[in-house]
Amino acid sequence: MNNELFEAAKAVRLRAHNRYSNFAVGAAIRTAADTTHIGCNVENAAFPEGWCAETTAIGNMVTTEPPGPGRRIVEVCVVADTIDGRTTTPCGGCRQRLAEFAAPETLVHCYDPAGNGRTWRMDELIPALFVLKDRP
């Protein structure tokens, strides 16, 4: 696992606006241009109008990087508490959002704040990816 991504996701997790669930999530993505983008979950009283940490990180990437290598995700780290002893992974919507900018072999590291967790490939997390046309 990329320690820089882990530390970035762990730090941004502390900025989460999670007053309804008390479940903080941080995400950091690294692009093919070797840039890092971070995000945390932002909840809203009008559930489900909030957004996930991965969505925030992707939004930061898209708003700061021109099309090209800076918008191709090569590695992801998500930091959240475990649930019933299980590692927290991106939700289904975030898996699809990540896959929009990632390759099947992109690594997705999912860890708790202490550094316990596991790594999956994108194609393991979303094996039957929804696509409208062939991806570049």
Long-range contacts (C-beta under 8 A, 24 or more apart in sequence): 1-77, 1-109, 1-111, 1-119, 2-30, 2-75, 2-77, 2-109, 4-36, 5-29, 5-30, 5-36, 5-75, 5-76, 5-77, 5-109, 6-77, 6-79, 6-109, 6-111, 6-115, 8-36, 8-38, 8-77, 9-38, 9-53, 9-77, 9-78, 9-79, 9-111, 10-79, 10-113, 11-38, 12-38, 12-39, 12-40, 12-53, 13-40, 13-53, 13-79, 13-80, 13-113, 14-40, 15-40, 16-40, 16-41, 16-42, 16-53, 17-41, 17-42, 17-43, 17-50, 18-43, 19-43, 20-45, 20-47, 23-80, 23-81, 24-80, 24-81, 25-52, 25-53, 25-78, 25-79, 25-80, 25-88, 26-53, 26-78, 26-79, 26-80, 27-52, 27-53, 27-54, 27-56, 27-57, 27-76, 27-77, 27-78, 27-79, 28-57, 28-76, 28-77, 29-54, 29-57, 29-58, 29-61, 29-73, 29-75, 29-76, 29-77, 29-98, 30-73, 30-74, 30-75, 30-76, 31-61, 31-65, 31-69, 31-70, 31-71, 31-72, 31-73, 31-74, 32-69, 32-70, 32-72, 32-73, 32-74, 33-65, 33-68, 33-69, 33-70, 33-72, 35-61, 35-64, 35-65, 35-70, 37-61, 37-64, 37-65, 52-90, 52-91, 52-93, 52-94, 53-78, 53-80, 54-78, 54-90, 54-94, 54-97, 54-98, 55-93, 55-94, 55-97, 58-97, 58-98, 58-100, 58-101, 61-101, 71-101, 72-101, 72-102, 72-103, 73-98, 73-101, 73-102, 73-106, 74-102, 74-103, 74-106, 74-107, 75-106, 75-107, 75-109, 76-102, 76-106, 76-107, 76-108, 76-109, 77-108, 77-109, 77-110, 77-111, 78-108, 78-109, 78-110, 78-111, 79-111, 79-112, 79-113, 80-110, 80-112, 81-112, 81-113, 82-112, 82-116, 87-111, 87-112, 87-116, 87-117, 87-118, 88-112, 89-120, 89-125, 90-125, 92-126, 95-122, 95-125, 95-126, 96-126, 96-129, 96-130, 98-122, 99-126, 99-129, 104-129
